Amino acid sequence: MFKTTTKVGDLRTTSEGRFFINTKLIPKLITFLKEGDRVLFVGTDSAWDYKSLFFNPSTLCNFETMDVNSNLKPDIVGDIANCPQVESGSYDLVLLIGVYEFVNDKPAMFREIDRILKPQGRALLALPGRGFYDSPNNSVEPKEVFEAITPLFAREVYVLGEARERKPTSIMVVATK
């Protein structure tokens, strides 16, 4: 189930992770989407880097953002761990990139993602590997991924290689209900 990627040039781990997301995972996920499908990007700091990927001539998706910070002007102001304002079964794809470490109630977050996904929906989860942060609550070990994202089911797990200057990895998960 685990797939190990090769190191991408001399990019640092964060850049390597974004490169992998942009060139491998999102193009693959786009093939499952059709015109009018709904995409939710959680955390708006880099959403606009991704928005253009969902507005090409072959895939015209409804791309929305969610953030707790209203100053960032998200489409939905709210916490992904508790978002009753979002209707159940309303999104075809949820993107959670660079957010995991900022959420206090991680089990609630994954329950909410499961709730707001449509029955055939998918979620792209970028999780920091052990060592990215001082607190062990803000990262996961690859072997913990399946349990950590419950009730979601990990369809694909990619563990990006270690950077020379530090040990942590990036873990990319494509999950479904």
N, C-alpha and C positions, 0 to 999 in steps of 0.2 A: 504494500500500500504506500510506503514512503518512497519518494523519488528524490534523488539527490541531484542538484543542478551543478553545472560546472561554473567556476569563477568567471565572471564577466570582466575581462580586461583588468585594469588597475582601479576600478571603481571601488569606493568605500562601501561597506555593507548597506547603508541606507540607500545609496544610489543604485547599488546592485539590485536591491529589492524592488525599487521603483522601476528600474529598467525591465526586470523580469515581469512585473505586473503589466507594464505598458506594452511590452512586445510579445508576451506569451499568454498570460492569463486573460486579460481583457479581450484581445482579439478572439480567443477561443469562446469566451462567454457571450460575446456579441452574436456568434452564430446561432445561439439558442433564442435570441430575441427577435421579435417581429415589430413592425410599425405599430406604435401606440402603446407598447409595453412600458411599464413603469419601473424606473431605476431610482433607488434612494442611496445617496452618498451621505454617510454619517461623518460629521466633522467637516467644516467648510474651508479650512485653511488651504487645502490643495485641491479642492473640488473642481475648480475651473481648469486645472491641468487635465482632468479626466473628462470633463463635460464634452469637449470636442470629439472624443472618441465615440460618443453615442449619437452624434448628429452628422453622420455621413449619409450620402444618398441612399444607401441600401438599408440603413437602420435609423429610423426617426423615432427615438424613444422619448418618453416624458421623463426628463432628468430633474430630480428634486434633491435638495440638500436639507440636512437636519443638523442643528448645533444648539448647545445650551446657551451660547453667547449671541444675543440678539444684535450686538454691534457688528457682527460679521454678515448680517443680513441673509440668514438662511431662509429657505422656503418654509421650513417648519422649525419653530423655536421649541426645543424640548430635549429631554434626556432619553437616550436610546434604551436605558434600563427601565424606564417608566414613561411610556408615551401613549396614554389612553386616547389622545387626540388623533392617533393614526388608526384607521380602520383595519380590522383583522383581514388577512388575505388580500392585501391591496398592492403588493409589490412583486414584480417578477425577478428582480435582482436587488440585493442590498450589498453595498460596498462599505467595508469597515477597514480603513487603512490609516494607521497612525492614531487610533482612538483607544484601543484596548487598555493601554496603560493609564488612561485618564478616567476610566469608569470605576467607581467604587464597588458596585454590586454586579460583578461579572456574570454570575448565574442568571440574574434577572435580565441582563442584557441579551444573553443568548435565548432566553425564553421569549423575550419581546421580538427578537429577529424572527424566531420560529413563528410567532403569532402573526406578524405582519406580512410574511411571505405567502404568496399564492401556493396552492398545492404542488405545482411543478416548479416552484421558484428556487433560486440559487442565491447563495451568499458567498462573497469573496472576503475572507478574513485574513488580514495581515497581522500576525502576532509576533511580538518580540521574543526571541529565545532567551533562555536563562543567561544572565550576565549583562544584558543591556542596561538594566537599572539595578540600583542597590537593593531595592525591595523585591523579594521573591514573589510578592503578590502582583507584580506588574510584568511578569514574564512567564513563559511556560517551557517545559521540556518537551521535545518531540513526542515522547512516549505518553505524555499527559494530554495531548491534544484531543483525543477522542472523548475522554471524560470531561475535559474542560468546556467543550462547546455543547454539551448535552442541553437541550433535546435535539439539537441539530445533528445531522449525520455527515461525517467527513467523507466525501467522495474521492477527493484527491488531496494529498498533503505533500508539499514541496519544502524541503529544508535547504536553505541557501548556505553555501560554504562560509567558513570562518574567514574573517579578515586577519591579516598579519598582525596588526597592532592591538587587536582585542579578540577574545574568544567567542562572543555571542553569535548566534545565528538569527536569521529571519525565517519565520515559518509561515508559509502561505497555504491557506486551506480553501478549497472549493467545497461548500457544504450545501446540503439540501434538507428539506423537512424530514 
